[in-house]
């Protein structure tokens, strides 16, 4: 006869108790002879969740702290520059003038101002940025060092201060955390009826109390954490993610016919995409090459747009154009990953959800680490 385990409501741990009435334990399955035997899957998943989570928790602490600040980067920088006025109408022409005033090769692109941050953002080498007033085209003073701080946070969040190698490690951690969320949900599901919000705070300095807090907070942050981690990993491994999505859902040629007449870049771009907003100005890679505008059409969700318009300064003619809505379902779905990761896709509610989940993740990861160390001390 099987002797029932004692149930611990505080821990919610399958090893510590039996599910409440109506719950179900799948820690035992029936064999071919009809007898119950222990499942090997759940212990293996618990070991994987605890072991991999030990290393992922340290990364999660860093990513959650930096990510919650970066999603509000524009608002933070705007607070430091209240002198910025209304946006000028001729931003494309002003971006061209700003580009001409900068040393060739000293920057990679210029981001156009928007309603949140009314300044040109010039992307410099080594993932640094500089802000310019769109009216005077003068560089803005980096008050309080906020712009340098945000650049450093991005370098830490995306590259782990280790260049391309750090970016790959960061992407691998993102995918691993997404997997840990799914494993955690699987392990928790049979014991879901014992879930209590009151367990979110560790009441005593014990492993069971820390584990209960970790589990409770983990369930609260699971949806947003899974989306942020999975999309972040897919962004890092963009070639593989793009190939997977376009292979499953298809890809189309996004090229569209360009205006035949010569004219200024702003005029031709508006002729091609009358309702699009310019988002990035990309200078010519070398003399004689075309410059490129990245534009965001109304139906696009990517904040920087994925439609492009290339223009030859020597002949004042358009050389190529692509329309993101024409690129096929697979490519359009891939283009949702970045706005999903940054919370732009769902607007302010999504960004606030990411902010709250990021703060919860800090406590959940710390409780998980404290539970692990408490277990080590008991041995």
C-alpha positions as CSV (number, residue, x, y, z in Angstrom):
1,X,0.0,0.0,0.0
2,X,1.3,3.4,-0.9
3,X,1.8,5.7,2.1
4,X,0.7,9.3,1.2
5,X,3.2,12.1,1.5
6,X,2.5,15.1,3.8
7,X,1.3,18.1,1.8
8,X,3.1,21.4,2.3
9,X,1.0,24.3,1.0
10,X,3.9,26.7,1.6
11,X,6.3,25.1,-0.7
12,X,4.0,23.8,-3.4
13,X,6.8,21.3,-4.1
14,X,5.6,17.9,-5.6
15,X,8.3,16.2,-3.5
16,X,6.9,17.7,-0.3
17,X,3.2,16.9,-0.6
18,X,0.2,15.6,-2.4
19,X,-2.0,17.8,-4.5
20,X,-5.2,19.1,-2.9
21,X,-8.6,17.5,-3.6
22,X,-9.2,17.7,-7.4
23,X,-5.5,18.0,-8.1
24,X,-3.5,15.4,-10.0
25,X,0.0,14.1,-9.5
26,X,1.7,12.6,-12.5
27,X,4.9,11.7,-10.6
28,X,3.8,8.1,-10.9
29,X,2.5,6.3,-14.0
30,X,1.2,2.8,-14.6
31,X,3.4,0.2,-16.3
32,X,2.4,-2.6,-18.5
33,X,1.7,-4.8,-15.5
34,X,-0.8,-2.3,-14.1
35,X,1.4,-1.4,-11.2
36,X,2.4,2.2,-10.5
37,X,6.0,3.2,-11.0
38,X,7.9,6.4,-10.6
39,X,8.1,8.7,-13.6
40,X,11.7,9.5,-14.7
41,X,10.7,12.6,-16.6
42,X,9.7,14.9,-13.8
43,X,12.9,14.3,-11.6
44,X,15.0,14.9,-14.7
45,X,13.2,18.1,-15.5
46,X,13.4,19.3,-11.9
47,X,17.2,18.6,-11.9
48,X,17.5,20.5,-15.3
49,X,15.4,23.4,-14.1
50,X,17.4,23.7,-10.9
51,X,20.9,23.3,-12.5
52,X,20.4,25.4,-15.6
53,X,18.4,27.9,-13.6
54,X,21.3,28.4,-11.2
55,X,23.4,29.8,-14.1
56,X,20.5,31.5,-15.9
57,X,19.4,33.3,-12.7
58,X,22.6,35.3,-12.6
59,X,22.0,36.4,-16.3
60,X,18.3,37.0,-15.5
61,X,19.2,39.4,-12.7
62,X,21.3,41.4,-15.1
63,X,18.9,41.2,-18.1
64,X,15.9,42.2,-16.1
65,X,17.6,45.1,-14.4
66,X,19.0,46.6,-17.7
67,X,15.9,45.7,-19.8
68,X,13.4,47.5,-17.6
69,X,15.5,50.7,-18.0
70,X,16.1,50.3,-21.7
71,X,12.4,49.9,-22.6
72,X,11.9,53.5,-21.3
73,X,15.2,54.9,-22.8
74,X,13.5,57.5,-25.0
75,X,11.3,58.8,-22.1
76,X,14.4,59.0,-19.8
77,X,16.4,60.9,-22.4
78,X,13.5,63.2,-23.2
79,X,13.3,64.2,-19.5
80,X,16.9,65.4,-19.7
81,X,16.3,67.6,-22.7
82,X,13.2,69.7,-22.1
83,X,14.5,72.4,-24.5
84,X,13.6,70.3,-27.5
85,X,10.7,71.9,-29.4
86,X,8.2,70.9,-32.0
87,X,9.5,68.6,-34.7
88,X,10.4,70.3,-38.0
89,X,8.5,69.3,-41.1
90,X,11.6,68.7,-43.4
91,X,13.3,66.1,-41.3
92,X,14.6,64.2,-44.3
93,X,16.4,67.2,-45.7
94,X,17.7,68.0,-42.2
95,X,19.0,64.5,-41.8
96,X,20.9,64.9,-45.1
97,X,22.4,68.2,-43.9
98,X,23.4,66.6,-40.6
99,X,25.0,63.7,-42.4
100,X,27.0,66.0,-44.6
101,X,28.3,67.9,-41.5
102,X,29.7,64.7,-39.9
103,X,33.0,63.0,-40.8
104,X,32.4,60.3,-43.4
105,X,32.7,56.9,-41.8
106,X,32.3,58.3,-38.3
107,X,28.7,57.1,-37.9
108,X,26.5,54.2,-39.3
109,X,23.0,55.8,-39.4
110,X,20.8,58.5,-38.1
111,X,17.5,57.9,-36.4
112,X,14.8,60.4,-36.9
113,X,13.1,62.2,-34.0
114,X,9.6,61.2,-32.9
115,X,6.9,62.3,-30.6
116,X,8.7,60.7,-27.6
117,X,12.3,61.9,-28.1
118,X,12.4,64.9,-30.4
119,X,16.1,64.6,-31.3
120,X,18.2,63.0,-34.0
121,X,20.1,59.9,-32.7
122,X,23.4,59.4,-34.5
123,X,24.7,55.8,-34.2
124,X,28.4,55.8,-33.7
125,X,30.9,52.9,-33.8
126,X,31.1,50.6,-30.8
127,X,27.4,50.9,-30.2
128,X,27.6,54.4,-29.0
129,X,25.1,57.2,-29.8
130,X,25.0,61.0,-29.8
131,X,21.9,63.3,-29.8
132,X,21.5,66.3,-32.1
133,X,18.9,69.1,-32.0
134,X,16.7,68.8,-35.2
135,X,16.3,72.5,-35.4
136,X,19.9,73.7,-35.1
137,X,21.6,70.4,-35.9
138,X,23.9,71.1,-33.0
139,X,25.0,68.2,-30.6
140,X,23.0,68.1,-27.4
141,X,24.9,68.1,-24.1
142,X,24.8,64.7,-22.4
143,X,23.4,66.0,-19.2
144,X,24.0,63.8,-16.2
145,X,25.7,61.3,-18.4
146,X,22.4,59.6,-19.2
147,X,23.1,59.0,-22.8
148,X,26.5,57.3,-22.0
149,X,24.7,55.3,-19.2
150,X,22.1,54.1,-21.7
151,X,24.7,53.1,-24.2
152,X,26.5,51.1,-21.5
153,X,23.3,49.4,-20.4
154,X,22.6,48.4,-24.0
155,X,26.1,47.0,-24.3
156,X,25.7,45.0,-21.1
157,X,22.2,43.8,-22.0
158,X,22.8,42.8,-25.6
159,X,26.5,42.1,-25.7
160,X,27.4,41.4,-22.0
161,X,30.3,43.7,-22.5
162,X,32.0,41.0,-24.6
163,X,31.3,42.0,-28.2
164,X,29.9,39.4,-30.6
165,X,30.8,36.5,-28.4
166,X,28.8,38.0,-25.6
167,X,25.9,38.6,-27.9
168,X,25.8,34.9,-28.8
169,X,26.0,33.9,-25.1
170,X,23.2,36.4,-24.3
171,X,21.0,34.9,-27.1
172,X,21.7,31.4,-25.8
173,X,20.6,32.4,-22.3
174,X,17.5,34.0,-23.7
175,X,16.5,30.7,-25.4
176,X,17.4,28.8,-22.2
177,X,15.3,31.0,-20.0
178,X,12.3,30.5,-22.4
179,X,12.8,26.8,-22.0
180,X,13.1,27.1,-18.2
181,X,9.7,28.9,-18.1
182,X,8.1,26.0,-20.0
183,X,9.7,23.4,-17.7
184,X,8.7,25.4,-14.6
185,X,5.0,25.6,-15.8
186,X,5.0,21.8,-16.5
187,X,6.4,21.0,-13.1
188,X,3.9,23.4,-11.4
189,X,0.8,22.4,-13.3
190,X,-0.3,19.4,-11.2
191,X,0.0,21.5,-8.0
192,X,-1.7,24.6,-9.4
193,X,-4.6,24.3,-7.0
194,X,-2.3,24.9,-4.1
195,X,-1.0,28.2,-5.6
196,X,-1.3,31.2,-3.2
197,X,-0.3,34.8,-3.9
198,X,0.5,35.1,-0.2
199,X,3.5,32.8,-0.8
200,X,5.2,35.5,-3.0
201,X,7.0,36.8,0.1
202,X,9.3,34.4,1.9
203,X,7.9,34.2,5.4
204,X,10.9,32.4,6.9
205,X,14.5,31.9,6.0
206,X,14.0,28.3,4.9
207,X,14.4,26.5,1.6
208,X,10.7,25.7,1.5
209,X,9.7,29.3,2.0
210,X,12.2,30.6,-0.6
211,X,11.1,27.9,-3.1
212,X,7.4,28.9,-2.5
213,X,8.2,32.5,-3.2
214,X,10.2,31.6,-6.3
215,X,7.4,29.4,-7.7
216,X,4.7,32.0,-6.9
217,X,6.6,34.9,-8.5
218,X,7.6,32.7,-11.4
219,X,4.0,32.0,-12.3
220,X,3.2,35.7,-12.2
221,X,6.1,36.7,-14.6
222,X,6.0,33.6,-16.8
223,X,4.0,35.0,-19.8
224,X,6.0,38.3,-20.2
225,X,9.3,36.6,-19.4
226,X,8.7,33.8,-21.9
227,X,7.9,36.4,-24.7
228,X,10.9,38.6,-23.9
229,X,13.4,35.7,-23.6
230,X,12.2,33.9,-26.7
231,X,12.1,37.0,-28.9
232,X,15.5,38.2,-27.5
233,X,17.1,34.9,-28.4
234,X,15.5,34.9,-31.8
235,X,16.8,38.4,-32.5
236,X,20.4,37.3,-31.7
237,X,20.1,34.2,-33.9
238,X,18.3,36.2,-36.5
239,X,19.4,34.3,-39.6
240,X,18.1,31.0,-38.1
241,X,14.9,32.5,-36.9
242,X,14.2,34.3,-40.2
243,X,15.0,31.1,-42.2
244,X,12.6,29.1,-39.9
245,X,9.7,31.5,-40.2
246,X,10.0,32.2,-43.9
247,X,10.4,28.4,-44.5
248,X,7.2,27.7,-42.7
249,X,5.1,30.7,-43.8
250,X,6.7,31.7,-47.1
251,X,8.6,34.7,-48.4
252,X,7.9,37.2,-51.2
253,X,10.1,39.7,-53.1
254,X,9.5,43.0,-51.3
255,X,11.0,45.1,-54.2
256,X,8.6,47.7,-55.7
257,X,9.0,50.0,-58.8
258,X,10.6,53.3,-58.1
259,X,9.8,56.8,-59.5
260,X,11.5,57.3,-62.9
261,X,11.9,61.1,-62.6
262,X,14.9,62.8,-60.8
263,X,14.3,64.8,-57.7
264,X,15.2,65.4,-54.0
265,X,15.3,62.4,-51.7
266,X,12.4,63.7,-49.6
267,X,10.1,64.3,-52.6
268,X,10.8,61.0,-54.2
269,X,10.4,59.1,-51.0
270,X,7.1,60.7,-50.3
271,X,6.0,59.9,-53.8
272,X,6.9,56.3,-53.3
273,X,5.5,56.0,-49.7
274,X,3.1,58.9,-49.2
275,X,1.9,57.8,-45.8
276,X,5.2,56.4,-44.4
277,X,7.3,58.1,-41.7
278,X,11.1,58.2,-42.1
279,X,12.8,56.4,-39.3
280,X,16.5,55.9,-40.3
281,X,18.9,57.6,-42.7
282,X,21.8,55.3,-43.8
283,X,24.6,57.1,-45.5
284,X,26.5,55.7,-48.6
285,X,29.0,53.1,-47.6
286,X,31.5,54.6,-50.0
287,X,31.6,57.4,-52.6
288,X,29.3,56.7,-55.5
289,X,26.9,54.5,-53.5
290,X,23.3,55.3,-52.8
291,X,22.0,56.5,-49.5
292,X,19.0,54.6,-48.0
293,X,16.0,55.6,-46.0
294,X,14.3,53.2,-43.7
295,X,10.6,54.0,-43.5
296,X,7.6,52.9,-41.4
297,X,4.3,52.5,-43.3
298,X,1.1,52.6,-41.3
299,X,0.6,48.8,-41.4
300,X,4.1,48.1,-40.1
301,X,4.7,47.3,-36.4
302,X,8.5,47.6,-36.3
303,X,9.3,51.0,-34.7
304,X,12.1,51.6,-37.1
305,X,10.2,50.4,-40.2
306,X,11.4,47.8,-42.6
307,X,10.5,49.5,-45.9
308,X,13.4,51.0,-47.7
309,X,14.1,53.7,-50.3
310,X,17.5,54.1,-51.9
311,X,18.6,57.2,-53.7
312,X,21.7,58.2,-55.7
313,X,23.0,61.6,-54.7
314,X,25.0,62.0,-58.0
315,X,22.0,61.6,-60.3
316,X,19.2,62.5,-57.8
317,X,17.3,59.4,-58.9
318,X,15.9,56.5,-56.9
319,X,17.8,53.2,-57.3
320,X,15.6,50.7,-55.4
321,X,12.7,50.4,-53.0
322,X,11.2,47.7,-50.9
323,X,7.8,47.5,-49.2
324,X,7.7,45.5,-45.9
325,X,4.0,44.6,-46.3
326,X,4.9,42.9,-49.6
327,X,7.5,40.6,-48.1
328,X,5.3,37.7,-47.1
329,X,3.9,36.3,-43.8
330,X,7.1,34.7,-42.6
331,X,9.2,37.8,-43.0
332,X,6.5,40.0,-41.5
333,X,6.2,37.7,-38.5
334,X,10.0,37.8,-38.0
335,X,9.8,41.6,-38.1
336,X,7.5,41.5,-35.1
337,X,10.2,40.0,-32.8
338,X,12.0,43.3,-32.1
339,X,8.8,45.3,-31.2
340,X,7.7,42.3,-29.1
341,X,11.0,42.2,-27.3
342,X,11.0,45.9,-26.5
343,X,7.3,46.0,-25.6
344,X,6.5,48.4,-28.5
345,X,4.1,45.9,-30.1
346,X,1.6,46.2,-27.3
347,X,2.1,49.9,-26.6
348,X,2.3,51.3,-23.1
349,X,0.4,48.4,-21.4
350,X,2.9,45.9,-22.8
351,X,5.8,48.0,-21.7
352,X,4.4,48.3,-18.2
353,X,3.8,44.6,-18.1
354,X,7.4,44.0,-19.0
355,X,8.5,46.6,-16.4
356,X,6.5,44.8,-13.7
357,X,7.6,41.4,-14.9
358,X,11.2,42.6,-14.9
359,X,11.0,43.7,-11.3
360,X,9.3,40.4,-10.3
361,X,12.1,38.5,-12.1
362,X,14.7,40.2,-9.8
363,X,13.0,38.8,-6.7
364,X,12.1,35.4,-8.3
365,X,15.7,34.8,-9.4
366,X,17.1,35.9,-6.0
367,X,14.6,33.6,-4.2
368,X,15.6,30.7,-6.5
369,X,19.3,31.3,-5.7
370,X,18.6,31.5,-2.0
371,X,16.6,28.2,-2.2
372,X,19.5,26.5,-3.9
373,X,22.1,27.7,-1.3
374,X,19.7,26.7,1.5
375,X,19.6,23.2,0.1
376,X,23.4,23.1,-0.1
377,X,23.7,24.2,3.6
378,X,21.4,21.3,4.6
379,X,23.7,18.7,3.2
